[in-house]
Amino acid sequence: MTAVFARTPFHDTLHQLKDRHLLRELAYVGGRWTSSRHGTSFAVTDPATGGSLARVASLDGDETTAAVDAADRAFLGWHDLLPHHRAAMLRKWGELMLASRDDLALIMALEQGKPLAEARGEIDYAASFLEWYAEEGKRMNAESVTSHLAGAEMVVRREALGVVGIVTPWNFPSAMVTRKAAAALAAGCTVVAHPSYETPLSALALAELAERAGIPAGVFNVVTGNAATIVGQMCDDNRVRAMSFTGSTAIGRLIAAQCAPTMKRLVMELGGHAPLIVFADADIEKAADIAVNAKFATSGQDCLAANRIYVERPIVGAFNAAFAARIAALKVGPGLSPGVDIGPLMHERAVAKVEEQVADALMRGATLLSGGKRHDAGALFYEPTLLTDVPDDALIMQEETFGPVAAVTVFDSEAEVIARANDTEYGLVAYVLTENGKRQWRMGRALQFGMVAINRVKITGGPVPFGGWKQSGLGREGSRHGLEAFTELKYLCIDTAA
């Protein structure tokens, strides 16, 4: 095939790329780098400076259908490969990612804004799903069923659904692609991926590496452009048998409704509103470290971020002091600046939402201990902020924040904090800090969340069934359950009577 490489980049920093072919401005459909038939494109900008990074092809509904056509044609050939052949390509893809870690991290830091160290960490995390599912795909075994019928043998198999549509967010532009695509591809499905309008360059770089890894034409496609047009077309197409989406609960509801007429399988990782609960017996210094990491990673733009921090009354003063000291030490600036902890928010809407939540909390009686306004680093930067004495009816306690603002409130009993923590439509993750072993188990059982972290922050990875309860999602990503999401059960009943 003829490779069409990206044009010369607009942003000077992109000249640092060792492998310029990783910067792509065209969609990837059926093994070809594809421009819009109308010549339309959209700008990708650096949120730290507002500078232009690239202009990416904006495909329409018919071009989305062409991507589904390509995935549908490729399905039987990919499905019929032996699992270890698919595994070899997935593993190679992951190896190529790790070999290009610095370039991929540079692209991500520029288009998404996260600190370069966090971007490198995301590349490692993203590659780990390719390694995990390269192995897990080999273990999608049939099971024998003890027959209840005379002269019959019964077997249950898992078979690939077909074409899978995946829709990924801007806050983790590489890891959300591989967590979804690796599972679907390992199961024997083909993929049409739509990355966020704000951060398409990371997904396109992954498509370049997938091609180099030998993944056949049509098996993995990346369609860039307007989400409503592209995602709507995938939802309407009968040949797309599953949609996997990460994003807001509101958009998840719209996708679910649009998929209902075609009865698609849905895998959805939606909004989070995580409580972080600090009991009086917790190690205060450790608790403050965990709270900083749980709240301010990805500049607070994370569905796993600790949005509501409940601290038991006897230690609230000591905890707030330790927490405030750590927040004050966070360095704000562009993601490529050395030692930066907090980058820009993704867009003006995100900054405006943070400003609204802070103003509302203060109006309702919260106390501002630090921050509370835009940072002078640039238009989309916001100061790391600590609010205390935040009432439960404040907006920040009712909805996701997606910014570097920590909201602390006090509680007096275990039963009380369980009720308050569970009083939300969301149920993705909860954090609990206590040295009491019995309480750890009680809290783990009582909290209505799909994941509960006890005395730690990092809990995700390939082996983990990532997902939430209630309005936080449907299904699971990661683990063998993430693989099963892209399969159907087939029951075989075979007559063996003489």
VENQUI-V256369 format. One record per helix or strand. SS is the DSSP state (~ for helix, > for strand). FROM is the first residue (numbers start at 1). TO is the last residue. Records with the same first field share a line. If there is no record, write none. Layout:
SS = FROM-TO, FROM-TO
//
This chain:
~ = 12-16, 20-22, 61-80, 83-99, 101-112, 116-139, 175-187, 200-212, 227-236, 249-262, 284-300, 313-328, 348-363, 395-397, 414-422, 437-446, 479-484
> = 27-29, 32-34, 41-45, 52-57, 143-145, 152-160, 163-167, 190-194, 220-222, 240-246, 265-269, 274-278, 306-312, 332-332, 342-342, 367-370, 374-374, 382-382, 385-388, 405-411, 426-427, 429-433, 451-454, 466-466, 469-470, 473-474, 477-477, 487-495
//
